[in-house]
Amino acid sequence: RPVARVHTSTRTITSVSSMTEDPLEIEVQTSDERTLVTLSGELDASTAPLLYDQLSDLEVEDVHHVVLDLAQVTFMDSTGLSVIVTEHKRLHHSAGSLTIFAPPSSVRRLFEITGLDSVLDIVPANEER
């Protein structure tokens, strides 16, 4: 179904770390209603700073509603989890929202083990918002 967007911009950032076999790609699509941040690859200690910087840029741009699409994340460690929790807190304090969309089973399990599945707004792939 078509979605009307008045303002849309897209940015793609790729990790340049040669240490990472599976770099993190970050794509940002902004509309009037929300900003979709799509991640592909590994979110770990070597790539999490890229996501942190991107989310900091969104804060400067006064973005308050973020959807983080994790469907293409192949690995996430506690560093990646920390960046997501930090963004959740930032948006919560600014009366905004963070939605985690389509996390793969390994990432979903990480949210469950840490108890964050009861704190974060997590939407499975078969549900759309």
N, C-alpha and C positions, 0 to 999 in steps of 0.2 A: 504494500500500500504506500503511495507516495506521501512524503512528508514535506510540507512547505517550510522553507527556511529563508528568513530574511537576510541573515548574515551568516556566512559560513567561511571559515578559513581552515586550512589544513597545513600542519607542519609535521615533518618526519625527522626524527633524530635517531642516529644509529651509534651504538657504542664503537669507539675506535680502539678499544683495548685489544692488543694482540694476544693477551693472555686468555681471552675468552674464545672458545671454539664456537659457541652459540651466542653471539652478541644480542643485546637487547635493542629492539627497535621500538620506538615510541611514536605513535601517530596521534595528533591532537586535532579534533574537529570541533569547532565552536559554533553553536547556534544561540539564538536568543534565550532558549529555555534551559540548556545545559551544555556542558562540555564533555565530549566523549574522548577518553584517553585509552587508546588500544595498545596493549603491550604484546610483543612477540619475542620469544627467546627466554633467556635466563635472567631472573631478578635475584641477584646475589650481592655479595660484598663488593665485587668489582663493577657492577652495573647500577646498583641502587642509587648512588649519587646522581646519576643521570636523571632518574625518575624524580628524586628529591628536587633537583634544580628545575625540572620542568614544572612540577607542582608549585614550586616557589614563584615561578613566572606567572602561573595562573592566579596566585594570590595577589601579585602586583597588578594584574589585569582585572582584579575585583570579581573573579569568578566564584560563585557560591554553590553551584550544583554540578558535581562531577560524577560521571559514570566511568568506572575503571573496568575495561573489558580485558579479562585475564584468560580468555579462551585459548590463546596461542602461547601462553606461558608454559615452558617445558620444565622449569625448575624454579623454586623460590626457597630462600633460607630466611633466617631470623632477621637479617638486615633488610630484606625486602618487606617483611612483615612490619618492621619498625617504621619504615617510610609510610606504609599504608595507615598504620595507627596514628602517626603524626598528622597525616592529611585528614583523617577522620576527626581528630580533636580540633584542628584548625577550622574545618567547616562547621563542626558542631558549635563552636564558640561564635561563629559569624552567622548563626541561624541558617546555615546552608545544609547540604546533604552530600554524602558520598555513597554511591551504590556500587557494589562489587558485582560485575556481571560475568556469568559463565565460567567460574573457576574450574579448571580440570580437577579430577578426583584427588590427585596428590596435593594440590593447593587447598582444596576444600577440607581435606583431612588435617592440614596444618592449622586452619582456622578452628576446626573442631577440637583438636588437642589443646590448643591455647585458650579455648573458651571464647574466642572472638566471634564465633558464629552466632552467639547470643547478643553481641554488641553491634556488629556491623550489619548493614543491610545487604544481604547476599541473595542475588537472583540467579537461579539456575538457567542454563541455556534454553530450556524449553518454555521459559516465561519471558515475555517482553514487557517493557515499560514504555 
